[in-house]
C-alpha cells in the first residue's frame, strides 16, 4: 500500500505557491494582452493559443539556464 503524502510540508507549499504565481503572471502579462488585442472571438482564441509558444520558449530558456547552473556549479564554486 502506498504511503499518504504529507501536503503540508514546506517544499510542497512553496512549489504550489510558485506554480500559482507563475500561472497568474502568465495569464496577466501574456494571455490578457493577447486577448485584448483582437475583437473577434476566433482571433482572440487563436492569439491565446499562440501564447503557448511563448510559454514553451520561457520554460525552455528557464530549463536551459537552470541546467547550465547545475552543470557548471562545481567549476565556479
C-alpha positions as CSV (number, residue, x, y, z in Angstrom):
1,X,0.0,0.0,0.0
2,X,1.2,3.5,-0.8
3,X,2.0,5.9,2.0
4,X,0.0,9.1,2.3
5,X,1.8,12.2,1.1
6,X,2.0,15.0,3.6
7,X,0.7,18.1,1.7
8,X,1.7,20.5,4.5
9,X,5.4,20.3,4.3
10,X,7.2,23.5,3.3
11,X,8.6,22.2,0.0
12,X,5.1,21.3,-1.3
13,X,3.6,24.6,-0.1
14,X,6.4,26.6,-1.8
15,X,6.1,24.6,-5.1
16,X,2.3,25.1,-5.2
17,X,2.6,28.8,-4.4
18,X,5.3,29.2,-7.1
19,X,3.0,27.5,-9.6
20,X,0.1,29.7,-8.7
21,X,2.3,32.8,-9.1
22,X,3.7,31.6,-12.4
23,X,0.2,30.8,-13.9
24,X,-1.2,34.1,-12.7
25,X,1.7,36.0,-14.2
26,X,1.3,34.1,-17.5
27,X,-2.4,34.9,-17.6
28,X,-2.0,38.6,-16.6
29,X,1.1,39.5,-18.7
30,X,0.9,37.3,-21.7
31,X,-2.7,36.0,-22.3
32,X,-4.6,39.1,-21.3
33,X,-2.8,41.5,-23.7
34,X,-3.1,38.9,-26.5
35,X,-6.8,38.5,-25.8
36,X,-7.4,42.2,-25.7
37,X,-5.6,43.0,-28.9
38,X,-8.3,41.4,-31.1
39,X,-12.0,41.9,-31.5
40,X,-13.4,38.7,-32.9
41,X,-13.7,35.6,-30.7
42,X,-11.8,33.3,-33.1
43,X,-8.9,35.8,-33.3
44,X,-8.8,36.0,-29.5
45,X,-8.8,32.2,-29.2
46,X,-6.0,31.9,-31.8
47,X,-3.9,34.6,-30.1
48,X,-4.4,32.8,-26.8
49,X,-3.3,29.5,-28.4
50,X,-0.2,31.1,-29.9
51,X,0.8,32.4,-26.4
52,X,1.5,28.7,-25.6
53,X,4.6,29.0,-27.9
54,X,5.8,31.9,-25.7
55,X,5.2,29.8,-22.6
56,X,7.1,26.9,-24.1
57,X,10.0,29.2,-25.0
58,X,10.1,30.6,-21.5
59,X,10.1,27.2,-20.0
60,X,12.9,26.1,-22.3
61,X,15.1,29.0,-21.5
62,X,14.5,28.6,-17.8
63,X,15.3,24.9,-18.0
64,X,18.5,25.6,-20.0
65,X,19.7,28.2,-17.6
66,X,18.9,26.0,-14.6
67,X,20.7,23.1,-16.3
68,X,23.7,25.3,-17.1
69,X,23.9,26.4,-13.4
70,X,23.8,22.8,-12.2
71,X,26.2,21.6,-14.9
72,X,28.9,24.3,-14.2
73,X,28.3,24.7,-10.5
74,X,31.3,22.7,-9.4
75,X,33.7,24.7,-11.7
76,X,32.8,28.1,-10.3
77,X,32.0,27.3,-6.7
